[in-house]
């Protein structure tokens, strides 16, 4: 962000406003001299754009969004997003509280919700990652539904490996995908699974201990 020091923010904001960029208040809005913003885009308070970031037309950026070295397509909504050296396709709705780390490439019309972190990963069109997930060193296809609480285990302490998830797959809640592993196209993983082996296309993977009920033991455990 040091390149923003000494910039004439009033002149920069005025230049973008004249080119059709809208601002609802300019509190905390900082824009680098090398940033490009398309007409019809709305910039909300607390937004910082720098590092040659390019934003398309008809977007809503902010509040409290920081982008450095990112390319953003048209009609994108970013709410409380921090992104660095990432590509965001057209029509994506991302946030709040999402972090896009370097090497992230997002397709079109993605939905990414609260508390999601993505790093060095490609995500295909129309995939949904609703909340509470980490996806690192991975390639996800199109139209995937990712349940709450996915963790991609990409690092074994010595090296990082990639995870592949095919298009139209369904990843259950509270899953771990232990790289290197592939989940095939149209496959389904059950909630609470730790996936350590490849799942074939259209397969159904369950990787958790079987539940055992002990009648009458619950009350004794409380005493």
C-alpha positions as CSV (number, residue, x, y, z in Angstrom):
1,X,0.0,0.0,0.0
2,X,3.0,2.3,0.2
3,X,2.5,3.4,-3.4
4,X,-0.6,5.3,-2.2
5,X,1.5,7.6,0.0
6,X,1.6,11.0,-1.5
7,X,-1.0,10.4,-4.2
8,X,-3.6,13.1,-4.8
9,X,-6.6,11.2,-3.9
10,X,-9.0,14.0,-4.5
11,X,-7.8,14.2,-8.1
12,X,-7.9,10.4,-8.6
13,X,-11.4,10.1,-7.2
14,X,-12.6,13.0,-9.3
15,X,-11.1,11.5,-12.5
16,X,-13.0,8.2,-11.9
17,X,-16.2,10.0,-11.0
18,X,-16.0,11.9,-14.3
19,X,-15.6,8.5,-16.1
20,X,-18.9,7.2,-14.6
21,X,-17.7,5.6,-11.3
22,X,-20.1,6.3,-8.4
23,X,-19.2,6.8,-4.8
24,X,-21.5,6.8,-1.7
25,X,-19.3,8.7,0.6
26,X,-15.5,8.6,0.2
27,X,-14.6,7.8,3.8
28,X,-11.5,5.5,3.7
29,X,-11.6,5.2,-0.1
30,X,-8.1,5.0,-1.5
31,X,-7.3,4.3,-5.2
32,X,-3.9,3.9,-6.8
33,X,-2.9,6.0,-9.9
34,X,-2.6,2.8,-11.9
35,X,-6.1,1.4,-11.1
36,X,-8.8,1.1,-13.8
37,X,-12.5,1.1,-13.0
38,X,-15.3,0.6,-15.4
39,X,-18.3,2.9,-15.8
40,X,-21.3,2.2,-13.6
41,X,-19.3,0.7,-10.8
42,X,-20.2,1.7,-7.3
43,X,-17.4,2.2,-4.7
44,X,-18.4,2.0,-1.1
45,X,-16.6,3.4,2.0
46,X,-13.5,1.6,3.2
47,X,-12.4,0.4,-0.2
48,X,-8.7,0.4,-1.2
49,X,-7.7,-0.5,-4.7
50,X,-4.0,-0.6,-5.7
51,X,-1.3,-2.5,-7.5
52,X,-2.7,-2.2,-11.0
53,X,-6.1,-3.6,-10.1
54,X,-8.7,-3.5,-12.9
55,X,-12.4,-3.5,-12.1
56,X,-15.1,-4.0,-14.7
57,X,-18.3,-2.2,-15.3
58,X,-21.4,-2.3,-13.2
59,X,-19.7,-3.7,-10.1
60,X,-20.3,-3.0,-6.4
61,X,-17.0,-2.9,-4.5
62,X,-17.1,-2.6,-0.7
63,X,-17.6,-1.7,1.9
64,X,-14.2,-2.5,3.5
65,X,-12.7,-4.2,0.5
66,X,-9.0,-4.3,-0.3
67,X,-7.8,-5.4,-3.7
68,X,-4.1,-5.4,-4.8
69,X,-3.1,-6.6,-8.3
70,X,-6.6,-8.1,-9.0
71,X,-8.7,-8.3,-12.2
72,X,-12.4,-8.1,-11.6
73,X,-15.0,-8.8,-14.3
74,X,-18.3,-7.0,-14.9
75,X,-21.3,-7.0,-12.6
76,X,-19.3,-8.3,-9.6
77,X,-20.2,-7.7,-6.0
78,X,-17.5,-7.7,-3.4
79,X,-18.5,-7.1,0.3
80,X,-15.7,-7.1,2.9
81,X,-13.2,-8.9,0.6
82,X,-9.4,-8.9,0.7
83,X,-7.8,-10.0,-2.6
84,X,-4.3,-10.1,-3.8
85,X,-3.1,-11.1,-7.3
86,X,-6.4,-12.8,-8.1
87,X,-8.8,-13.0,-11.0
88,X,-12.6,-12.7,-10.4
89,X,-14.9,-13.6,-13.2
90,X,-18.1,-11.8,-14.3
91,X,-21.2,-11.9,-12.2
92,X,-19.6,-13.2,-9.0
93,X,-21.1,-12.3,-5.6
94,X,-18.4,-12.6,-2.9
95,X,-18.4,-11.9,0.8
96,X,-18.6,-10.8,3.5
97,X,-15.3,-11.6,5.1
98,X,-13.6,-13.5,2.2
99,X,-9.8,-13.7,1.6
100,X,-8.5,-14.4,-1.9
101,X,-4.8,-15.1,-1.8
102,X,-2.3,-15.0,-4.7
103,X,-3.0,-17.4,-7.6
104,X,-6.8,-17.5,-7.1
105,X,-8.7,-17.7,-10.4
106,X,-12.5,-17.6,-10.1
107,X,-14.9,-18.3,-13.0
108,X,-18.2,-16.6,-13.7
109,X,-21.3,-16.4,-11.5
110,X,-19.7,-17.8,-8.4
111,X,-21.2,-17.4,-4.9
112,X,-18.7,-17.3,-2.1
113,X,-20.0,-16.5,1.4
114,X,-18.7,-15.6,4.8
115,X,-15.3,-16.7,6.2
116,X,-13.9,-18.4,3.1
117,X,-10.2,-18.4,2.2
118,X,-9.0,-19.4,-1.3
119,X,-5.3,-19.7,-2.2
120,X,-3.6,-20.7,-5.5
121,X,-6.8,-22.4,-6.7
122,X,-9.1,-22.3,-9.8
123,X,-12.8,-22.4,-9.2
124,X,-15.2,-23.0,-12.2
125,X,-18.4,-21.2,-13.2
126,X,-21.5,-21.2,-11.0
127,X,-19.8,-23.1,-8.1
128,X,-21.1,-22.2,-4.6
129,X,-18.8,-22.0,-1.5
130,X,-21.3,-20.8,1.1
131,X,-19.2,-20.4,4.3
132,X,-16.5,-21.4,6.7
133,X,-14.1,-23.1,4.2
134,X,-10.4,-23.1,3.2
135,X,-9.5,-24.1,-0.4
136,X,-5.8,-24.1,-1.2
137,X,-3.8,-25.5,-4.1
138,X,-6.9,-26.9,-5.8
139,X,-8.8,-27.1,-9.1
140,X,-12.6,-27.1,-8.7
141,X,-14.9,-27.5,-11.7
142,X,-18.2,-25.9,-12.5
143,X,-21.5,-26.0,-10.7
144,X,-20.1,-27.6,-7.5
145,X,-21.9,-27.2,-4.2
146,X,-19.4,-27.0,-1.3
147,X,-21.0,-27.6,2.1
148,X,-20.2,-25.6,5.3
149,X,-16.8,-26.3,6.8
150,X,-14.7,-27.7,4.0
151,X,-10.9,-27.8,4.6
152,X,-8.5,-28.8,1.8
153,X,-5.5,-30.3,3.5
154,X,-2.9,-29.2,1.0
155,X,0.3,-29.4,3.1
156,X,1.8,-32.5,4.7
157,X,4.6,-30.6,6.4
158,X,7.1,-31.2,3.6
159,X,5.3,-30.4,0.4
160,X,2.1,-29.0,-1.0
161,X,-0.1,-31.1,-3.3
162,X,-3.2,-30.3,-5.4
163,X,-6.8,-31.4,-5.0
164,X,-9.1,-31.8,-7.9
165,X,-12.9,-31.7,-7.7
166,X,-14.9,-32.4,-10.9
167,X,-17.9,-30.4,-12.2
168,X,-21.3,-31.0,-10.7
169,X,-19.9,-32.6,-7.5
170,X,-21.4,-32.2,-4.1
171,X,-19.1,-31.8,-1.1
172,X,-20.8,-32.4,2.2
173,X,-20.6,-30.3,5.3
174,X,-17.5,-30.6,7.6
175,X,-15.4,-32.4,5.0
176,X,-11.6,-32.6,4.7
177,X,-10.0,-33.4,1.4
178,X,-6.5,-34.7,2.0
179,X,-4.3,-33.9,-1.0
180,X,-3.4,-35.3,-3.4
181,X,-6.9,-36.5,-4.0
182,X,-9.5,-36.3,-6.8
183,X,-13.3,-36.2,-6.4
184,X,-14.8,-37.1,-9.8
185,X,-17.4,-35.4,-11.8
186,X,-20.9,-35.6,-10.3
187,X,-19.6,-37.4,-7.1
188,X,-21.0,-36.9,-3.6
189,X,-19.2,-36.9,-0.3
190,X,-21.1,-37.4,2.9
191,X,-21.1,-34.9,5.7
192,X,-18.2,-35.3,8.2
193,X,-16.0,-37.2,5.8
194,X,-12.2,-37.2,5.6
195,X,-11.5,-38.0,2.0
196,X,-8.0,-39.6,1.5
197,X,-8.7,-41.7,-1.6
198,X,-10.0,-40.7,-5.0
199,X,-13.7,-40.8,-5.5
200,X,-14.9,-42.0,-8.9
201,X,-17.2,-40.0,-11.1
202,X,-20.8,-40.2,-9.8
203,X,-19.5,-42.0,-6.8
204,X,-20.7,-41.6,-3.2
205,X,-18.0,-41.5,-0.6
206,X,-18.5,-42.0,3.2
207,X,-15.4,-41.7,5.3
208,X,-16.4,-41.5,9.0
209,X,-16.8,-43.9,11.9
210,X,-20.1,-45.6,12.2
211,X,-22.3,-44.2,15.0
212,X,-22.9,-46.5,18.0
213,X,-25.7,-45.8,20.5
214,X,-25.5,-47.0,24.1
215,X,-29.0,-47.2,25.5
216,X,-29.2,-45.7,29.0
217,X,-25.5,-44.7,29.2
218,X,-26.1,-41.0,28.7
219,X,-27.6,-40.4,32.1
220,X,-24.8,-42.2,33.8
221,X,-22.2,-40.1,32.0
222,X,-23.8,-36.9,33.4
223,X,-23.4,-38.1,37.1
